[in-house]
Amino acid sequence: MTDTWLGLEGKVAIVTGGASGIGLHISKELVSNGAIVVVSDLKVEEGKQADGTYHIQCDVTNKESVEKMIARTVELFNTVDILVNNAGVNLPRLLVDYQGVKPEYELSEKDFDFMVAVNQKGPYLCAQASVREMLKKKKGVIINIASEAGVEGSAGQSCYSATKGAVIGFTRSWAKELGKFNIRVVGVAPGINEKTGLTTDSYNEALAYTRGVTVDDLGTDYSKSIPLGRVGKLEEIGNLVSYLASDRASYVTGTTYNVTGGKSRG
Ligand SMILES: NC(=O)c1ccc[n+]([C@@H]2O[C@H](COP(=O)([O-])OP(=O)(O)OC[C@H]3O[C@@H](n4cnc5c(N)ncnc54)[C@H](O)[C@@H]3O)[C@@H](O)[C@H]2O)c1
């Protein structure tokens, strides 16, 4: 068999939160490039799926659950070549509910702990357990799904944005620690995209409140805010991740790529 340009055939990739949205599309792209893809997500049953992925249940906030998921992956597929830290949650919350109408949209300790646990602790636990495997053969790639909000900040999403900023900090730091072992660490920061499980009606309602507008006023005209004039397709994120996971990106580490159609501020 002739290798494809990316050469991902037979590589073992774990995609956390791969049962929905962006993670689902990252998994699809990796499968279509020949990788063995383990989807680790909260509510999945273990086993081979019709789409070619293999599901292993895991809660990324729980060390024991993460270690079990990695051990099972190694038992089944011998190694971990690629980890995509994609599982993430976002509750739009104001620092202070200055309108005084919906106190539930003011950032509580519970909301803070929830977002930090999934978005920041999750990537740490998954990377730690995966790198123990990658060190055995001195090769591996970790891709952290951050967000444009983690680079630029976002009104009504300060806690989410801070967790994504943390992920960008992990990316830079782990790249510095692990470069000598031929383990690359790269961030991917999506902007505004096709609808996913994260962009629900309740998400839009909370976001609208935190910005002092109605849900309708959140708007869908991106001709001014996004230079390419449209939202991102989920497969476009999957394509970038596939490239970065491959040896074609062998000199790329410690940096975070925007995939935002050119959107930056706002
Ligand atoms: N949707 C966007 O526009 C957008 C923009 C920028 C960044 N992101 C980031 O992309 C990633 C994927 O988001 P999405 O929009 O596809 O969301 P999504 O809700 O569609 O998918 C997230 C997945 O993560 C899983 N998950 C949640 N908590 C988990 C846990 N504790 N353990 C294991 N799995 C868990 C969920 O079950 C779900 O399948 C997130 O990190 C998000 O912050 C999304």
The ligand as a MOL file (V3000), in Angstrom:
LIG
                    3D

  0  0  0     0  0            999 V3000
M  V30 BEGIN CTAB
M  V30 COUNTS 44 48 0 0 0
M  V30 BEGIN ATOM
M  V30 1 N -18.0960 25.1210 19.0560 0
M  V30 2 C -17.2810 26.1210 18.8550 0
M  V30 3 O -17.6050 27.0340 18.1070 0
M  V30 4 C -15.9250 26.1440 19.5140 0
M  V30 5 C -15.0960 27.2540 19.3200 0
M  V30 6 C -13.8330 27.2610 19.9040 0
M  V30 7 C -13.3970 26.1680 20.6480 0
M  V30 8 N -14.2250 25.1130 20.8370 0 CHG=1
M  V30 9 C -13.7150 23.9730 21.6330 0
M  V30 10 O -13.8430 22.7940 20.8770 0
M  V30 11 C -13.9860 21.6650 21.7500 0
M  V30 12 C -15.1860 20.8440 21.3290 0
M  V30 13 O -16.3630 21.6230 21.4910 0
M  V30 14 P -17.7120 21.3620 20.6860 0
M  V30 15 O -18.2110 22.6870 20.2780 0
M  V30 16 O -17.5120 20.3040 19.6680 0 CHG=-1
M  V30 17 O -18.6440 20.8460 21.8800 0
M  V30 18 P -19.6090 19.5810 22.0180 0
M  V30 19 O -20.4070 19.8500 23.2390 0
M  V30 20 O -20.3260 19.3220 20.7330 0
M  V30 21 O -18.5930 18.4020 22.2820 0
M  V30 22 C -17.8700 18.2750 23.4830 0
M  V30 23 C -17.7590 16.8040 23.8400 0
M  V30 24 O -16.9870 16.7100 25.0520 0
M  V30 25 C -17.5900 15.7250 25.8690 0
M  V30 26 N -17.2520 15.9520 27.2810 0
M  V30 27 C -17.7050 16.9550 28.0820 0
M  V30 28 N -17.2370 16.7940 29.3280 0
M  V30 29 C -16.4660 15.6680 29.3020 0
M  V30 30 C -15.7190 14.9660 30.2870 0
M  V30 31 N -15.6820 15.3840 31.5610 0
M  V30 32 N -15.0500 13.8420 29.9160 0
M  V30 33 C -15.1030 13.4040 28.6330 0
M  V30 34 N -15.8040 14.0190 27.6670 0
M  V30 35 C -16.4740 15.1270 27.9970 0
M  V30 36 C -19.0980 15.8570 25.6160 0
M  V30 37 O -19.7820 14.6690 26.0070 0
M  V30 38 C -19.1220 16.1190 24.1090 0
M  V30 39 O -19.2200 14.9190 23.3710 0
M  V30 40 C -14.1030 22.2600 23.1570 0
M  V30 41 O -12.8480 22.1760 23.8040 0
M  V30 42 C -14.4970 23.6950 22.8910 0
M  V30 43 O -14.1250 24.5400 23.9520 0
M  V30 44 C -15.4790 25.0710 20.2930 0
M  V30 END ATOM
M  V30 BEGIN BOND
M  V30 1 1 1 2
M  V30 2 2 2 3
M  V30 3 1 2 4
M  V30 4 1 4 5
M  V30 5 2 4 44
M  V30 6 2 5 6
M  V30 7 1 6 7
M  V30 8 2 7 8
M  V30 9 1 8 9
M  V30 10 1 8 44
M  V30 11 1 9 10
M  V30 12 1 9 42
M  V30 13 1 10 11
M  V30 14 1 11 12
M  V30 15 1 11 40
M  V30 16 1 12 13
M  V30 17 1 13 14
M  V30 18 2 14 15
M  V30 19 1 14 16
M  V30 20 1 14 17
M  V30 21 1 17 18
M  V30 22 2 18 19
M  V30 23 1 18 20
M  V30 24 1 18 21
M  V30 25 1 21 22
M  V30 26 1 22 23
M  V30 27 1 23 24
M  V30 28 1 23 38
M  V30 29 1 24 25
M  V30 30 1 25 26
M  V30 31 1 25 36
M  V30 32 1 26 27
M  V30 33 1 26 35
M  V30 34 2 27 28
M  V30 35 1 28 29
M  V30 36 1 29 30
M  V30 37 2 29 35
M  V30 38 1 30 31
M  V30 39 2 30 32
M  V30 40 1 32 33
M  V30 41 2 33 34
M  V30 42 1 34 35
M  V30 43 1 36 37
M  V30 44 1 36 38
M  V30 45 1 38 39
M  V30 46 1 40 41
M  V30 47 1 40 42
M  V30 48 1 42 43
M  V30 END BOND
M  V30 END CTAB
M  END
